[in-house]
Amino acid sequence: MSSDGDDVFSQVMSDVVRQRSEPRVDLVRNRHADKDSSVEHRRRAAAQELERDRNTLTQTDIIPLDAWYVLAFKRSGIQNGVFRKLKQGRYEALSRLDLHRMTAEIARVEIFEFIEESCQYGLRCVLIIHGKGESKAENKRSSILKGSVDRWLRDLPMVQAFHSAQPRDGGTGAVYVLLRKSEEKKRENREKFSKGRVPYDLEDR
């Protein structure tokens, strides 16, 4: 009797397919991953906050400037001849930053980092393109950017002078920026000037 029952049971269960179990999830490992992700997020946020704190450029009291307004600024101690060469575009711009289609908020970060990095690399002259806003749609943005550039460059102590560019480099839609010499460049210049010179006390011997 039990044998017949076994046969019936086997026939009934013949079409049943065993389901494969889903792999188990390591909840402990996932908790660690979430924690690591959270820590990394906090680290990045802290780094960004530190970067913002280092950026001293103001976001208020910016005066928009006309597309054809000529930017001109030099600190005391900069020779007139040096400023004249800058104005004439006789110093090669070793790097350039294009602010087209940037908001003032983004441009503020880009200019701060661009000037800082240029100084770190020992660049003496750079070019910033802020645009003229000749089209009606771009006029308002470009005038704000131009006014911002004029204000921000004055606020950066490493900027020695700046002047609107020559037509070949963008005219009043761009500006030449003269940066302070790095200590390394100053040392190189001293070494160049000292080569071939003999101390006075040795010349008398």
Phi, psi and omega in degrees: 000315178295330180294318177297320179298320178297320180295317179297316180298319180296320180295318180296321185271004186293330182269358182280128179252131181290128179280141178279135181285145178287146179297143180286147179263131179279094184295326179295316180295320179295323177297321178294320181296317178297320180295316179298318179297319180295318179297316180297320179298318180294323178296316179296319179297320179294320179295319179293322179295321178296319179297319179295323180294328181285337182280108185268001184289132183286154176245006183239165177056037177273129180259116177300145182238146180297151182303328185261003178292134182268121176279134180206129181199138171212144179279158177297140182101343177279125183294146180299324180295321178294317180294324178295318178296321178297314180300322182278358180072030183273352172263131181290128176282112187277349177203158180218151178234124181256119184264005181306137176068011175268147171281164179298325180295316179290318181299324179301316179291316183297317181294316180301313181290323181296313180295319180297314180293322179299320178293320179298325179275000177077023179284137182264326182226132179226167181236132175244125181257112181255346178088161180257339182066042183292328176279152185298323182292329184264350188301312183295314181297315183293322180294324176291317179298318181297315177297323179294315179300315180301319181286313186294319181296327177292331183279346182267114184297337179282350177274118182271326181194160172206156180205145176305146189282166172289158181308324182294339182251010178119355178057223182284006174264007180210166183217134172281138180235123178262123184257155179294142179293139176287162179299326179294318179294322177298319179295318178299319180294320178298321180293321179296316181291332183277344182293133177085352180270140181249132178304144183301325183291334178279331181292331183282349183274000000 
